[in-house]
Amino acid sequence: MSQKWIKDGQKILEGYSMKYFTEEEKIKILSDIIAMKSVNENEIEVANYLKNLFAVYGIESKIVPVTNTRVNLVAEIGSGSPVIGVSGHMDVVSPGDESEWTSDPFTLTERDGKLYGRGTNDMKAGLINLALVMIELKENNELKKGTVRFMATTGEEVGGAGSKKLYEEGYMDDVDYLWVAEPSHDTIIYSHKGSLNLRVSSIGEAAHSSMPDQGYNAINPLMKYLLEMDGKLNGDDRKNEVLDKLVMSTTIFNAGNQVNSVPEKAVAEINVRTIPEFDNDEVISLFKTTADKYNKEGAKINAEVTMSLPSVFTSGQSEMVDLAKKLGKEHLGLDISVKGSPGVTDASNLLRGKDENFPFMMFGPGETKITHKTDEYVYKEYYFAFFDIYKELITGLSESKETL
């Protein structure tokens, strides 16, 4: 597909079937999306492609700006209730050293029943499943009742800015069900931990290493601080019945510029996976009050929050989850388990303000263990199967008599 067609908004799928997409068409569209290098940026190319694709079939969609260069896309079919929210992110992580890949990470490549490419698993396959199912439902007048709201987000891999924007602008206010098409073909995720990133800096005074008393080594108080925080957080006994305990990891540490100089600055970055019983606000407060204690003793430590996504804790008891399990068995031949997860999705933002009885799940083609890896792939048969699963899930929920 040429970039000119995308840019000019012309009919990008000339000659495609108007009722149901063929397997070849489904592969072609996924291939087009994989070729778009939306590595923590450039989601606008994916959004424009999907917007033009929807327009071919008379579906209105809206570009929702998040920053000067990053956007979300929202589209709807149907009207009234129930409102079924479906979501996926358009960004992918870096492929890393591309020479380590067996094939070009941005060229969809089939080998042994698997579709390889950066983003096939996480999560462009799920995103395309949702988009094409929307089109088929409209084309064939299969949605007899209710609304389907498609929400493609930006920046999920770094901070969740896109989902935060959708929440703030009210796109979730009237939603009755939500599922995120993240990779998890054999497990329905109904709750997950939160994710909190902090940057902690320590300021000292430079000196020659032969005369350390003439300066102040910024590393020393920061190391003590980090070890104390590690003990306080990872040593905490509180446990969630589904998500288990909070986990803290210091993942980046930078200090100094040459071996014979006492460093005047040290910076560490920390990720904390939170639970409802030990939430983001409490962790942030603990980081700051502990920094205050060290500062009273002569240190200059500052703890800055760079990302804060709350945990998602729902009951997992809903008609949506039950129906998804049934459809998974029928179309995948798998016994679908229902679990919590240590990972994080856009639901952290999208479900703000919802209670634990809100029907939510993460369920999509792909495997969690393949996420972010070299030679990322999705099984071709699962990619195809989820078109049927999602269509039957939407029509089943739209005709449900369950009162939300």
N, C-alpha and C positions, 0 to 999 in steps of 0.2 A: 504494500500500500504506500503510495507516495505521500510525502509530507505536504505537498501542494493540496491534495484532497483534504487533508486534515485542516490545513490553514484556511482554505477557502470555504470550508463547510459544505462541500459538494456531497453528493450521494456516494458514500464511501463503500457501499456494499452492492454495487450495481450487479444485477444478475443473481443475487442470493435468493433463496427461497423465502417467500413472504409468510409462510405459516410456521414451519419448524426448521431450525438450523440442522444441517447435516453434520456428521462427525467431522468431515473435512473443513467445513466452515468454522466449527468450534475450535479446531486446531489452528486454523489460519488466524482467527481473531486473537487467540492466546499468543500465537507467535508474534503478531504485531505489537501486542502489549509488552511482551518480554523484551523486544528490541528497544523499547523506550527506557533509557538509562535513568530511571527515577530513583537514584541513589541519594536518599536524604535530601532531595531537591528535585526540581523538574517534574513534579507531579502534574503540572499544568498541561503537559503534553498528553498524559494519560487522560486527564479530565476532558480535554477538548476532543479526543478520539471518542470517548464514551458519549459525550454530549452530541456529537455528530451522528453517532450510531443510533442513539435514541431518537434523534430528529428524523432519521430516515423512516422510522415507524410511527411517527406522530406523537412521540412521548416528549413532553416538555421537561427540561431540566435546567438547573440554575447553578452557575459557578458562584461559589461563596468564598471570597478572598479571605485569606488568613494573614498573610504578609504581602509585601510587594511582589514576591516571586512564588508564593505557595498558595494553593487553593483547595477547597473541597468541591464536591459535586453532589447535588441532591436532585433526585428525580422521583416522580410519583405516578402511579396508575390507580384507577378506581376512585371511590369516594366514600365518605362516611366511616363508620366503625365496623369491625375493629381496625385499628391502625397497626399494621405489622411492620416493624422496623427491621431492616436488613442492612448490614454494614461490613465494609472491608476497607483496608488501607491501600493506597496507591504507591507508597514509597517502599523501597527495598534497601537492604544493607549493602555495603560495598562487597564486591566479589573477592576482595583481597588480591593476592598474587594470581593474576589470570593465567599465568603459565602453569599453575598447579591444577587447573581445570582440564578435564579430558577433552572438552569441546568449548567453543566460545560461550561464555556465560550469558551473553545477550543475543544468542541465536538459539531458538528452541530446537532441540535435537532429540530425536527418539532413538532409544537403544533398549532392547530387551523389555519392551512394554512400559518403559519409563520415559517421561518427558523431562529433559534436563534444561536448566537455565536458571539464572538468578531471578528469584521471585516466583518460580513455578509453584513451589510449596508454600512460601510465605510472602504474599498470599494472593497472587494474581489469578491463580486458577479459581479460587473461591470467589474472587471479585467478578470474574467473567461469568461463572455459574449464575450469580445473582442477576447480572445485567441481562443476559440472554433469556433467562427464565421470565424476567419482567416483560421483555418484548413478546415472547411467545404467549404469555397469558393475555396480553392486550390484543395481539393479532387474532387470536382464536376466541376472544371473548370468554375466557375460562374463569375470570375473576368475577363472580356473580355478586359479591358483596364485599364491602370494606375497602381499605386503602393499603397499598404497599408503598413504603417510603424507603428508597434506596439512598444510602449515605456513604459515599466514597470519601475517605479522609486522607489528609496530608499529615506528614510528620509523626506517624505512630511510632516509628522506630526510635525517634529521638524526642521525647517529651510530651507527645500527644497533643500538640497545639491544635490540630484539626478537629479532633473530637471535643476539645474544650470549647472551641468556637461554636460548634453545632449545639452544644448544651447551652451556652450563653445566649444564643439567638433563638432558643425555644423549640428547636426541631424535635426534641424528645418529649415535650410537654404533654402531647396527646397520644403518645405511643403506648399500645397495650401489650405488645410482645417485642422482644429484641433478640436477634441472634447475630453473632459476629462470625463470619466465615473463615476464621483462622484454621490452620491445619490441625485436624484431630479427627481422622476418619473413623477411629474405633472407640473414641471416648467423648462423651458429652461433658464439657466443663461448665459447671453452673456457679462456681465461686472461685475467686483467685486472690492471691496476695496483692497488696499495694506495692508501689515502688517509689522510693525516696532517694534522691541524689543530693549530696552535699559537697561543697568545696570548702575545705578548712585550710586557712593560711596562718602561718606563724612568721612574725617579723622579728628579726634580730639585728645584729650589727656586725659587719664584715671585719675580719682581722686576719693577720698572717697565722697559719696553723702552728707556728712555733711560739706564738704569743696569744693563745686563745683568751686569756684573761683581759686582753685589750678590746675584745668584742663580745658578742653574745651569739652563740650558736643557735640558729632558728630551728634546727632539727630536733634538739634535745627535748624541749617542752612538747613539741608536736608528737614525738614518738610516745612519750608518757601519756599524753592526752588520748591518742588513738588506742593505746593498749587498755587504758581505763574504760573508754567507751566500748571497746570490744567486749570487755568483761561484763559491763553493765547490760549490754544489749543481748549478746549471745548467751550470757549466763542467766538471763531472766527465765523464770520457770513458767510464765504464762503460756498457755497453749490453746489454740483453736481446735475444736473437735474435727474440723475438716481440713484446715490449712496448716495445722501443727504450729511450730514456734516461729517467732520472728528470726530473721537472719540478717546479720550485718557483715559486709565485706569491704575492706579497704582495697581498692583496685588500682589506684594510681598514686605514685609518690614522686615528687620532683623537688630537688634542692641542689644548690651549689653549682659552680661552673668550672672549678678546677680543684685538684686534690689537696693543694697546699694553702687553701683559703677557707677560713671559717665562713659558712654560708649566712647571708643576711636575710634570706627568705626561704621558706619551705612550704610546699603546698601538697595537700593530699585530697583525693577524691574518694568518696565513700558511697556505696549503694546499700540501702536497707530495704529488705522485703518485709513489709509490715502486715499485721493481722488486726482484726477489729479490737481485740483485747489490749493491743499495744500499738496504737495507731500513729499516723504521721505527725499529728500535732504534739503528742506526748514525746515522740522521738526528737522532734525539732527542739522542743523546750529543754530536753535533757542535754542535747548538744550545746545549747547556748548557755545554760546555767553552769555546766562543767567548764566551758570556756571562761566564764566569769571567774570561777574559782582559781583557775590557773593565772588569769590576768592579775588578780589581786596579789599573787605571789611573784609578779614581775614579768610574766610572759605577755606576749601580744598576739593572742589567738583570736581569729574571727571565723565563725561558722556561717556559711552562706548556702541557702537552699537553692539549688538549680533546677530541680524538678520534684513535683509532689503529686503522685497519683494514688488515691485512696484504694483500699482493698474493696473487693466486690464480694458480698456475702448474701447469697439468696438461698432459699430452701431447696431448690431443685425440684419442688413438687408442683408440676404444672402439666396441663394437657399438651403443651408444646413439646416438653421433654419426653413425655410418654409416646407421642406420635413420632417424634424423631427416632426414638429407639426402635419402634416398630418398622419404620421405613428403612432404617439402617440394616435391620435383619433381612428385609425383603430384597433390597437392592444391592447390598454388599455381601450378604451371607455371613455377617458378623454379629456376635452378641455384643451390643454396644454397652460399655460401662458408663457410669455416671460418677464423676469425681470432682474434687477441687484441684487447683493447679498453683504452683509457685510462680508461674509466669504472669504477665500483665497484658491486658488488651485495652482497646479504646473504651470498653465498658466502664473503666474507672471514671471516665468523665461523663459518658453518656447516661450512666445510671445514678448520677448525683441526685439526691433527693428521693430516690425510689426506696421502698421498703424491701424487706427480705422475701416478701411474697410475690414480688414482681417476676413475671416469667422471662427468664434470661437463659441463654446458653451460648457456648462457643462450640461450633460443629462445622467442619469443612473438609474438603479433600486435602490429603497430605498427612504428614507425620510430624509431630512435635520434635522428634529426635533429629530430623533433617534440617530444621530451621537454622539458618545462617551458615550452613556448612558449605565447603567446596563441593562441586558436583551436586548441587541441590537438584532435587527432582520431585515429581509427583507421578504416581501411578496413573497411566492413561485410563485404565478401566475405572478407577475411582473418580477421576475428573469427569468422565461421561456419566457415571452413576449418580453423581450429585445433582445433575440437571433434573433427573426424575425425582430425587429426594426433595429438592427444594420446591419444585412445582407442586408436588403432592402435599408438602408441608404447608405451603401458602394456601392452597385451595381448601385443605382440611381445616385450618385455623379460621379462615375467612367465613366458613359456613358453620363454625362451632356455635353451640348454644351456651357455652360457658360464659358466665358473667364475670367481668374483671372489675 
